[in-house]
Amino acid sequence: MDSIRMSHFILFFTVVSVLAVTFGDSSTDSYWLLRTKSKLVDPAGVLQSWSLRAHICSWNGLICSDDEAYVIGLNLSASRLSGSIPREFWNLVSLQILDLSLNFLTGSIPPKIGHLQNLRTLLLYSNNLSGKIPPEMDLLKKLQVLRIGDNTLSGQIPPNIGNLTELRVLGLAYCQLNGSIPAEIGNLKNLIYLDLQKNSLSGPIPTEIHDCEELQNFAASNNKLDGEIPASIGKLKSLQILNFANNSLSGLIPSEISHLSNLQYLNLLGNRLNGEIPLELNHLVQLQKLDLSSNNISGSINLFNIQLQNLEVLVLSNNALTGSIPSNFCLKNSNLQQLFLAQNKLSGGFPLELLNCSSLQKLDLSNNNFEGELPPSIDKLENLTDLLLNNNSFSGSLHPEIGNISYLENLYLFDNMLAGSIPVEIGKLQNLSTLYLYDNQMSRSIPMELTNCTSLTSIDFFGNRFSGSIPETIGKLKNLVLLQLRQNDLSGPIPPSLGYCKKLQQLALADNKLSGVLPATFRFLSELSTFTLYNNSFEGPLPESLSFLRNLKIINFSNNKFSGTIFPLTGSNSLTALDLTNNSFSGSIPSRLAVSKYLYRLRLANNHLTGNIPSEIGQLTELTFLDLSLNHFTGEVPSQLSTCQKLQHLLLNNNQFTGRMPSWLGSLQELGELHLSCNNFHGQVPAEIGNCSRLLKLSLHTNNLSGEIPKEIGELTSLNVLNLQRNNLSGSIPPKIQQCKMLYELRLSENFFTGSIPSEIGRLTELQVILDLSRNLLSGEVPSSLEKLLKLERLNLSFNRLQGEVPSSLGKLTSLDMLNLSNNHLQGELPSTFSSFPLSSFSGNDKLCGPPLSSCTDSTDHEKNRLSSTAVLCIILAIVFTSTVTCLVMIYIILRNLV
């Protein structure tokens, strides 16, 4: 009997347990929730109230049923929780709402989520969840809201998601989902909100989408969708938002979109749509924003605000639209606030039709073909905050009425043909923040009234003809961040008040006629990062207070008359470029420059700097351009420079450097230009130079280098210029030089090279500027292979010991405009094409003939004439000799007879 009772008890307990698991109750829920708490990392303590000491329905984030019998909702959104989703959740089978969004949860969505079959809302968005969407999700038949986007979920959208027929909201945006949009999405008849943005979905938009007749918001932007927009989309009568931006959709915009009578937002930007804008779009009377930009849409603008009366934003930029604005484009009671038509092919004068759009706040007509003058009545657009008319062909002057657009914040008129002066009325624009007038033809002085626009943050007048001085009151512009006045005709000194523009970050006054010294007030420009004054007439020493400018990154003071030390420019640790070329700076290079670890460009050429190169320069490991040429530096080049492995240009020419040419130069693999000429280097050219495989220019002329040219020079296959002239180099010219096939300038003159000219030089078919082997000890014949240098413009082989004839094939060198073969031992006839060169090109070769020298026939006749005279002389001598002998014989006979 006891055993029977015990079996009944066990059966009863089992049934109760099963019912508890199936339907849930607060006691079992508390058990699983406490288990859940132990698995989550809770730095904010949001789960602190989860304790058996308190009733479960008072626990933070929980929603109980009305009778408090079981938990039906759990909201832990934005609680900073981390860890994976605990499996204990799946025992909370009464849950209808589960919100774990905006946390730091990781791992995948467990397949056991299908156990929560009472779930109506599941929010897991904005976590770090990964993996695929589990197919078991289709077991949640009661689910109405599913938002799991903004995670790193991957894989495809499971087709069985179409089984969630109660679904009203589906949010899968901002993940890494791929594949196509499943056609089964059309089974979601109750769907109101579908967000698939920012994934990698591809393929066409399924035509079955038209079955989602309740759909109000459909966003699939920033994917890889292709094909045409299905015409069936016009059946989604409830649609209010349609966003297909930034895909690869093609074809025409379907006119059926006009059937979406409730549509308020239509965004198709960044696709490959073509054809014209359908006229039927004017039927979308509820439309508030339309964006068709960045497509291939052509034809005219046939949208009319007279019908689209609710339209607030129209964006048609970056297409191929032509013509101008239609005459009935705008109503006087228009709601249009933003109109963007940039980067099209629109033409004609400024569209006066737009002056009826008095509600306009932003107008962008930039990058079109508009021309003519701007209308004085432009001030009818009294609500404008942004006016962008840049990159057109507008001409004439800027009218005073511009000062009446009192809300104007940004005025872009650059890259037009505007002339005349800036009207003084511009000073009325108290809200003006950005004024870009660069690349026009504006002239006269900059009006002082401009400095009344105290909201200005950016002024760019580059490339105009402004003259006179910089306004003395420029310091009133306390918010100025950018002042760009380069390439004008401004003169006079910099006004001291400019130093009170303390927010200034970029100051560009280059390419003017400014003069004087730098104001001491510049010490207040603590935010300045870019400071360019090149091509002016500034003078005097730099103010010591410039060393307070600790944020300077780019400095270019080249081509001025500055003097004194450069030390005041070394106060910043952030310098990236320093160019002081062509001034009169003196003293040494401050070793403090080395603290600017990101300095990549250092140009100090053509000054009066002295001393050694500081070894600390080797700490500038980002350096790509080092130009110290045309100074008075002495000593050896420090070996620490070998750590500057990013160097592309090293120019040390025209100094007084001594010592051997460093072998470590071969370790500078990025070097493209090496200029060590006009110094006192001695010793051999190091063979390691052949390791600089990217070298384009190698100039070592006017030193005391000796020895042979290393054969490794042939490894410099990218070399364009090789200049070794005026040294003491000897030996033969290495045949391997033929491997430098990109050479267009080769200078080896004024050395002691011997042997013959290598025939391999004829393979340097890119030689163009010059081939100069003059003033050496070269012998042998001129190689006929030089005939292949068809691009060569100058050839100098003078002052050598060359002999033999000039190859007739050199007559093919028709590009030559300078030829010098003088002072050799050449002979024979010159090629006829050399007749246009002066006599001096061939002097010192007595046996050469042919134009422009005497003809070779005359030379032969002269030789013959010289032989005839000799013969005559011999005959005369013979006659005289014979006569003398005969006389002597006769005298002898007579004398014998007398005896």
MIVEXMAR-437913 format. One record per residue (C-alpha): x, y, z. Coordinates in steps of 0.05 Angstrom, whole numbers, padded with zeros to 5 digits, always signed. Example, Ala and Ser with C-alpha at 12.3 -4.5 7.8 and 13.67 -1.06 7.14 Angstrom:
# residues 2
+00246-00090+00156 +00273-00021+00143 
//
This chain:
# residues 899
+00000+00000+00000 +00057+00047+00018 +00090+00033-00048 +00024+00049-00085 +00019+00115-00047 +00092+00130-00063 +00081+00117-00137 +00019+00163-00137 +00061+00217-00103 +00117+00211-00155 +00066+00213-00211 +00033+00275-00181 +00101+00310-00172 +00121+00293-00244 +00056+00322-00272 +00063+00385-00231 +00135+00392-00254 +00115+00383-00327 +00059+00434-00319 +00107+00482-00286 +00156+00476-00343 +00101+00480-00395 +00062+00539-00367 +00112+00568-00319 +00102+00597-00250 +00136+00649-00209 +00173+00600-00165 +00205+00562-00222 +00216+00627-00261 +00255+00656-00202 +00299+00594-00202 +00317+00602-00276 +00325+00677-00271 +00374+00670-00213 +00412+00619-00255 +00411+00670-00312 +00438+00725-00266 +00497+00681-00248 +00516+00674-00321 +00516+00748-00340 +00568+00801-00326 +00531+00859-00294 +00578+00918-00282 +00521+00968-00271 +00486+00924-00219 +00419+00924-00256 +00407+00853-00231 +00422+00870-00159 +00348+00868-00140 +00342+00796-00165 +00340+00761-00098 +00296+00712-00061 +00289+00765-00007 +00242+00804-00053 +00181+00783-00092 +00199+00764-00163 +00150+00815-00192 +00190+00871-00160 +00255+00850-00193 +00285+00901-00241 +00263+00893-00313 +00210+00839-00300 +00137+00842-00320 +00091+00792-00286 +00022+00769-00307 -00037+00804-00275 -00043+00750-00222 +00032+00751-00211 +00033+00676-00225 +00088+00678-00278 +00136+00724-00314 +00112+00749-00382 +00163+00803-00397 +00237+00816-00388 +00267+00884-00406 +00342+00891-00394 +00355+00939-00451 +00416+00985-00445 +00440+00952-00381 +00513+00943-00401 +00507+00868-00394 +00559+00823-00426 +00570+00749-00437 +00531+00701-00480 +00455+00693-00478 +00444+00644-00420 +00409+00580-00440 +00367+00585-00377 +00325+00637-00413 +00292+00583-00454 +00258+00555-00391 +00218+00620-00383 +00165+00592-00428 +00112+00644-00408 +00154+00701-00435 +00118+00745-00484 +00169+00801-00486 +00245+00792-00485 +00286+00855-00493 +00362+00847-00487 +00378+00903-00536 +00434+00954-00530 +00481+00910-00489 +00548+00876-00502 +00523+00805-00510 +00566+00758-00551 +00561+00689-00582 +00505+00665-00626 +00429+00665-00620 +00416+00595-00591 +00370+00549-00631 +00332+00535-00566 +00300+00603-00573 +00246+00564-00608 +00222+00540-00539 +00194+00609-00523 +00131+00596-00563 +00090+00650-00526 +00139+00704-00548 +00109+00764-00583 +00167+00812-00580 +00241+00794-00587 +00292+00850-00584 +00365+00831-00589 +00390+00890-00631 +00454+00929-00618 +00497+00875-00586 +00557+00836-00610 +00520+00773-00630 +00548+00732-00687 +00533+00669-00726 +00471+00654-00767 +00398+00667-00754 +00374+00600-00726 +00320+00567-00770 +00285+00547-00704 +00262+00620-00702 +00202+00598-00745 +00173+00562-00684 +00156+00629-00653 +00088+00630-00686 +00061+00686-00642 +00119+00732-00655 +00099+00802-00677 +00163+00842-00667 +00232+00815-00685 +00290+00863-00683 +00359+00830-00682 +00398+00880-00725 +00462+00919-00709 +00500+00855-00693 +00551+00815-00733 +00502+00762-00755 +00521+00729-00821 +00493+00679-00870 +00427+00683-00906 +00359+00704-00883 +00325+00636-00871 +00266+00627-00919 +00224+00597-00864 +00221+00666-00833 +00160+00670-00878 +00125+00623-00828 +00121+00679-00776 +00055+00702-00804 +00038+00746-00744 +00101+00787-00754 +00090+00862-00758 +00162+00887-00748 +00224+00854-00777 +00290+00889-00765 +00353+00857-00792 +00393+00919-00809 +00467+00933-00796 +00491+00861-00798 +00532+00820-00847 +00476+00780-00878 +00485+00757-00950 +00446+00720-01003 +00380+00744-01031 +00317+00770-00998 +00275+00707-00993 +00211+00706-01034 +00176+00677-00973 +00178+00747-00943 +00114+00757-00983 +00078+00710-00934 +00083+00763-00879 +00015+00793-00893 +00015+00834-00829 +00084+00863-00837 +00086+00938-00826 +00161+00951-00817 +00217+00916-00857 +00288+00940-00846 +00344+00904-00883 +00393+00963-00888 +00469+00957-00886 +00481+00884-00902 +00509+00848-00962 +00444+00824-00992 +00445+00813-01067 +00400+00792-01123 +00334+00825-01143 +00279+00852-01100 +00228+00795-01098 +00163+00811-01134 +00127+00773-01078 +00138+00834-01034 +00074+00863-01062 +00035+00813-01019 +00057+00851-00957 -00001+00898-00966 +00004+00928-00897 +00076+00948-00905 +00090+01021-00887 +00166+01023-00881 +00211+00984-00929 +00286+00999-00922 +00338+00959-00958 +00392+01011-00970 +00467+00999-00970 +00465+00928-00998 +00484+00897-01064 +00414+00889-01093 +00411+00889-01169 +00361+00883-01225 +00302+00929-01236 +00255+00956-01184 +00194+00911-01192 +00132+00948-01218 +00091+00907-01168 +00119+00951-01113 +00064+00999-01134 +00014+00953-01099 +00040+00970-01030 -00014+01022-01020 +00003+01033-00946 +00076+01047-00958 +00101+01112-00928 +00177+01101-00930 +00215+01068-00987 +00291+01067-00983 +00333+01029-01034 +00393+01076-01031 +00464+01053-01048 +00452+00988-01084 +00463+00967-01157 +00391+00973-01181 +00385+00988-01255 +00334+01003-01308 +00279+01056-01306 +00244+01083-01246 +00177+01047-01251 +00119+01095-01261 +00078+01048-01216 +00111+01080-01157 +00062+01137-01168 +00007+01091-01141 +00037+01096-01071 -00009+01151-01051 +00014+01151-00978 +00088+01154-00994 +00125+01208-00955 +00198+01187-00965 +00229+01159-01028 +00304+01148-01031 +00336+01115-01092 +00404+01149-01089 +00469+01113-01108 +00442+01062-01158 +00448+01053-01233 +00379+01077-01252 +00373+01110-01320 +00322+01143-01365 +00280+01203-01347 +00244+01221-01282 +00173+01192-01292 +00123+01249-01298 +00076+01206-01256 +00118+01220-01193 +00081+01286-01189 +00021+01245-01164 +00056+01230-01099 +00022+01287-01064 +00042+01264-00994 +00116+01261-01012 +00161+01301-00965 +00230+01277-00987 +00253+01252-01055 +00325+01232-01067 +00345+01206-01136 +00417+01229-01133 +00479+01192-01158 +00445+01153-01214 +00447+01159-01290 +00381+01196-01297 +00376+01241-01357 +00327+01288-01390 +00296+01349-01359 +00270+01362-01290 +00195+01349-01296 +00176+01353-01224 +00130+01409-01204 +00121+01437-01135 +00052+01460-01157 +00031+01387-01148 +00082+01362-01097 +00059+01414-01047 +00084+01375-00986 +00154+01365-01015 +00207+01392-00968 +00271+01360-00994 +00288+01346-01067 +00356+01315-01083 +00374+01303-01157 +00449+01314-01153 +00501+01275-01192 +00460+01254-01252 +00458+01274-01325 +00399+01321-01323 +00397+01376-01377 +00359+01440-01390 +00340+01486-01334 +00286+01491-01281 +00214+01487-01307 +00177+01553-01305 +00121+01527-01259 +00169+01491-01213 +00153+01529-01150 +00092+01559-01116 +00097+01621-01073 +00068+01582-01015 +00117+01525-01027 +00142+01481-00970 +00206+01464-01007 +00264+01475-00959 +00322+01439-00991 +00338+01433-01066 +00401+01397-01089 +00415+01396-01164 +00492+01393-01162 +00534+01355-01213 +00487+01353-01271 +00488+01385-01340 +00438+01439-01326 +00449+01503-01365 +00423+01573-01378 +00422+01632-01332 +00407+01631-01258 +00337+01599-01256 +00293+01658-01237 +00236+01607-01225 +00271+01589-01160 +00259+01659-01132 +00187+01638-01120 +00212+01584-01072 +00216+01633-01014 +00215+01575-00964 +00282+01549-00990 +00336+01542-00937 +00388+01503-00976 +00400+01512-01051 +00456+01474-01087 +00465+01487-01162 +00540+01472-01161 +00578+01435-01216 +00531+01451-01273 +00536+01495-01335 +00497+01556-01310 +00523+01623-01335 +00507+01697-01336 +00500+01744-01278 +00468+01730-01211 +00402+01767-01204 +00399+01826-01157 +00332+01798-01133 +00366+01737-01104 +00348+01766-01036 +00277+01741-01048 +00304+01676-01021 +00303+01708-00952 +00305+01642-00914 +00368+01615-00946 +00421+01587-00899 +00463+01552-00953 +00475+01578-01024 +00521+01535-01066 +00533+01561-01137 +00605+01539-01144 +00635+01506-01207 +00592+01541-01258 +00605+01598-01306 +00570+01654-01270 +00599+01722-01287 +00588+01795-01269 +00594+01821-01199 +00565+01802-01132 +00505+01848-01120 +00496+01888-01055 +00429+01853-01044 +00466+01792-01021 +00472+01827-00955 +00396+01822-00945 +00396+01746-00939 +00404+01752-00864 +00400+01677-00847 +00456+01659-00895 +00508+01615-00863 +00546+01583-00921 +00561+01619-00987 +00599+01578-01040 +00614+01617-01104 +00682+01589-01121 +00705+01567-01190 +00663+01616-01231 +00680+01678-01270 +00656+01730-01221 +00691+01797-01224 +00687+01863-01188 +00693+01875-01114 +00661+01845-01053 +00602+01890-01035 +00608+01924-00968 +00537+01901-00953 +00565+01832-00940 +00581+01858-00871 +00507+01852-00854 +00509+01776-00855 +00517+01764-00781 +00504+01689-00788 +00554+01678-00844 +00601+01621-00826 +00633+01600-00892 +00652+01645-00950 +00686+01611-01009 +00702+01657-01068 +00765+01622-01093 +00782+01614-01167 +00745+01674-01193 +00768+01741-01221 +00748+01786-01164 +00790+01847-01151 +00800+01910-01110 +00809+01910-01035 +00778+01864-00984 +00725+01908-00951 +00735+01923-00877 +00660+01911-00868 +00673+01837-00878 +00703+01835-00809 +00633+01851-00782 +00613+01780-00800 +00636+01755-00732 +00607+01685-00742 +00656+01671-00799 +00696+01607-00789 +00723+01597-00860 +00746+01648-00913 +00776+01624-00978 +00794+01677-01031 +00848+01636-01065 +00864+01652-01138 +00831+01720-01147 +00860+01790-01159 +00847+01822-01092 +00895+01879-01078 +00910+01927-01023 +00923+01905-00952 +00891+01854-00906 +00838+01892-00866 +00867+01920-00802 +00805+01896-00764 +00813+01823-00784 +00822+01808-00711 +00748+01817-00699 +00736+01749-00731 +00745+01711-00665 +00714+01647-00693 +00758+01643-00755 +00788+01574-00766 +00810+01580-00839 +00839+01641-00874 +00861+01626-00945 +00884+01687-00985 +00936+01654-01029 +00949+01676-01102 +00924+01747-01100 +00958+01815-01105 +00955+01834-01031 +01010+01878-01006 +01035+01911-00942 +01047+01879-00875 +01005+01829-00837 +00960+01868-00789 +00977+01853-00717 +00903+01841-00700 +00906+01776-00739 +00941+01747-00679 +00876+01754-00640 +00840+01704-00684 +00857+01652-00632 +00816+01595-00663 +00855+01600-00728 +00880+01532-00751 +00899+01545-00824 +00932+01609-00847 +00952+01613-00921 +00979+01680-00946 +01026+01652-00999 +01035+01679-01070 +01022+01752-01055 +01064+01816-01048 +01062+01819-00973 +01122+01847-00936 +01148+01867-00869 +01161+01825-00807 +01116+01776-00773 +01074+01807-00717 +01093+01787-00646 +01018+01777-00634 +01023+01711-00672 +01043+01680-00606 +00968+01677-00590 +00952+01631-00649 +00959+01569-00606 +00911+01527-00649 +00949+01541-00714 +00968+01478-00752 +00980+01501-00823 +01021+01564-00835 +01041+01582-00907 +01074+01648-00927 +01115+01626-00988 +01128+01671-01048 +01123+01739-01013 +01174+01790-00989 +01173+01779-00914 +01238+01795-00880 +01275+01800-00815 +01284+01748-00760 +01227+01706-00736 +01195+01727-00670 +01219+01683-00614 +01147+01677-00591 +01131+01632-00651 +01159+01576-00608 +01094+01579-00568 +01056+01551-00628 +01056+01479-00605 +01004+01452-00654 +01039+01471-00718 +01042+01414-00769 +01056+01447-00836 +01102+01508-00845 +01122+01536-00913 +01159+01602-00911 +01199+01590-00975 +01218+01644-01024 +01219+01703-00977 +01275+01745-00945 +01273+01718-00874 +01338+01718-00835 +01365+01695-00769 +01356+01628-00736 +01301+01578-00751 +01296+01557-00678 +01229+01593-00665 +01196+01544-00713 +01216+01483-00672 +01168+01493-00614 +01118+01442-00640 +01125+01367-00630 +01076+01355-00686 +01111+01382-00748 +01099+01341-00811 +01127+01389-00864 +01177+01447-00857 +01198+01485-00920 +01243+01546-00912 +01275+01544-00981 +01304+01607-01012 +01311+01653-00952 +01371+01680-00914 +01367+01638-00852 +01433+01626-00817 +01460+01586-00759 +01454+01511-00750 +01397+01461-00755 +01367+01456-00685 +01371+01384-00660 +01303+01397-00628 +01271+01384-00696 +01280+01310-00682 +01222+01312-00631 +01173+01318-00689 +01170+01243-00700 +01121+01249-00758 +01162+01300-00798 +01162+01273-00869 +01185+01335-00908 +01244+01379-00889 +01268+01430-00940 +01320+01482-00919 +01354+01493-00987 +01386+01558-01010 +01399+01592-00943 +01462+01608-00904 +01458+01551-00855 +01523+01524-00827 +01551+01469-00784 +01541+01394-00787 +01477+01355-00799 +01454+01338-00728 +01457+01263-00716 +01388+01269-00683 +01358+01278-00753 +01364+01202-00757 +01306+01198-00708 +01259+01225-00762 +01240+01156-00787 +01180+01182-00826 +01223+01229-00868 +01212+01222-00942 +01241+01288-00968 +01306+01319-00941 +01333+01379-00979 +01393+01415-00948 +01424+01437-01014 +01456+01505-01028 +01479+01520-00958 +01546+01519-00922 +01542+01453-00885 +01607+01418-00869 +01631+01352-00841 +01610+01283-00859 +01539+01258-00872 +01519+01226-00805 +01509+01151-00809 +01446+01159-00766 +01410+01181-00830 +01411+01107-00849 +01352+01097-00802 +01309+01143-00845 +01287+01083-00887 +01228+01120-00919 +01272+01172-00952 +01253+01183-01025 +01291+01248-01038 +01359+01264-01009 +01389+01329-01034 +01454+01351-01002 +01486+01385-01063 +01524+01451-01063 +01551+01447-00993 +01620+01432-00965 +01610+01360-00942 +01672+01318-00937 +01690+01245-00927 +01673+01185-00968 +01606+01174-01001 +01570+01132-00949 +01559+01058-00966 +01497+01057-00922 +01461+01097-00976 +01448+01029-01008 +01402+01011-00951 +01352+01066-00969 +01307+01022-01010 +01255+01077-01023 +01305+01128-01050 +01284+01158-01116 +01330+01220-01119 +01401+01225-01092 +01437+01291-01104 +01506+01297-01072 +01539+01340-01125 +01584+01401-01113 +01615+01378-01048 +01682+01350-01028 +01666+01276-01026 +01724+01230-01043 +01737+01156-01052 +01698+01108-01095 +01625+01106-01113 +01601+01050-01066 +01577+00987-01100 +01519+00985-01050 +01486+01042-01089 +01461+00987-01136 +01413+00965-01081 +01371+01030-01089 +01328+00997-01142 +01277+01054-01143 +01328+01108-01157 +01307+01155-01213 +01360+01208-01207 +01433+01200-01185 +01475+01263-01187 +01546+01261-01159 +01580+01312-01204 +01634+01361-01182 +01665+01321-01126 +01732+01285-01118 +01707+01215-01129 +01756+01166-01159 +01761+01094-01181 +01716+01059-01230 +01641+01063-01239 +01616+01001-01201 +01584+00950-01246 +01526+00948-01197 +01503+01013-01229 +01468+00968-01279 +01420+00946-01224 +01388+01015-01225 +01338+00996-01278 +01291+01053-01262 +01345+01107-01268 +01327+01168-01311 +01386+01214-01296 +01459+01195-01283 +01508+01252-01273 +01579+01235-01253 +01616+01291-01289 +01673+01331-01261 +01704+01278-01216 +01767+01236-01220 +01734+01172-01242 +01775+01125-01285 +01773+01058-01319 +01725+01038-01373 +01651+01054-01378 +01617+00989-01353 +01577+00954-01407 +01525+00937-01354 +01501+01009-01359 +01458+00982-01416 +01411+00954-01363 +01391+01025-01343 +01341+01025-01400 +01301+01084-01372 +01359+01133-01376 +01343+01197-01412 +01403+01237-01388 +01474+01210-01382 +01533+01256-01363 +01602+01226-01352 +01645+01284-01377 +01709+01312-01346 +01735+01248-01316 +01792+01201-01336 +01753+01145-01369 +01793+01102-01418 +01779+01048-01468 +01726+01051-01521 +01654+01074-01518 +01614+01011-01503 +01570+00992-01561 +01518+00973-01509 +01503+01047-01498 +01463+01041-01562 +01412+01001-01524 +01394+01062-01481 +01340+01081-01530 +01305+01128-01481 +01365+01175-01479 +01337+01243-01498 +01365+01302-01459 +01439+01289-01469 +01495+01238-01476 +01558+01272-01453 +01624+01233-01452 +01668+01293-01467 +01736+01310-01436 +01758+01239-01421 +01811+01193-01449 +01765+01150-01491 +01794+01118-01553 +01773+01072-01609 +01717+01086-01659 +01650+01117-01649 +01603+01057-01644 +01551+01052-01699 +01501+01027-01647 +01490+01100-01627 +01445+01103-01688 +01390+01073-01644 +01387+01134-01599 +01332+01165-01641 +01306+01210-01586 +01374+01240-01569 +01376+01316-01571 +01448+01330-01550 +01511+01288-01562 +01579+01309-01537 +01640+01265-01549 +01691+01322-01553 +01761+01323-01524 +01775+01249-01527 +01821+01205-01569 +01768+01176-01615 +01790+01156-01685 +01764+01126-01748 +01705+01150-01788 +01640+01177-01761 +01589+01122-01776 +01543+01144-01832 +01485+01112-01795 +01489+01167-01743 +01454+01209-01795 +01390+01177-01770 +01395+01218-01706 +01347+01272-01732 +01328+01295-01663 +01397+01323-01649 +01401+01398-01639 +01471+01398-01608 +01530+01356-01631 +01602+01362-01610 +01655+01314-01638 +01711+01365-01634 +01783+01352-01613 +01789+01278-01630 +01825+01240-01685 +01765+01227-01729 +01770+01224-01805 +01730+01212-01867 +01664+01240-01891 +01610+01266-01844 +01538+01243-01851 +01500+01293-01894 +01449+01307-01839 +01505+01338-01798 +01513+01396-01846 +01470+01442-01804 +01516+01439-01744 +01570+01493-01735 +01643+01483-01754 +01661+01483-01681 +01625+01417-01673 +01680+01383-01713 +01742+01425-01703 +01807+01391-01682 +01794+01332-01729 +01839+01349-01788 +01819+01291-01831 +01744+01301-01827 +01709+01326-01889 +01640+01339-01917 +01590+01394-01900 +01596+01438-01861 +01671+01424-01871 +01703+01426-01940 +01679+01374-01988 +01715+01308-01992 +01724+01317-02069 +01764+01382-02059 +01806+01347-02008 +01822+01291-02057 +01839+01340-02114 +01884+01379-02068 +01921+01316-02052 +01927+01300-02125 +01955+01370-02139 +02006+01361-02085 +02030+01296-02119 +02038+01329-02188 +02083+01385-02161 +02127+01333-02129 +02133+01296-02194 +02153+01359-02230 +02204+01374-02178 +02233+01304-02185 +02238+01313-02261 +02272+01380-02253 +02320+01350-02204 +02333+01292-02251 +02346+01339-02309 +02392+01381-02267 +02428+01319-02242 +02434+01291-02313 +02458+01358-02341 +02509+01364-02285 +02535+01294-02297 +02539+01306-02373 +02577+01371-02363 +02625+01338-02316 +02638+01281-02366 +02650+01331-02423 +02698+01372-02380 +02735+01308-02362 +02742+01289-02436 +02766+01358-02456 +02817+01358-02401 +02845+01290-02422 +02853+01312-02493 +02890+01373-02471 +02938+01329-02433 
//
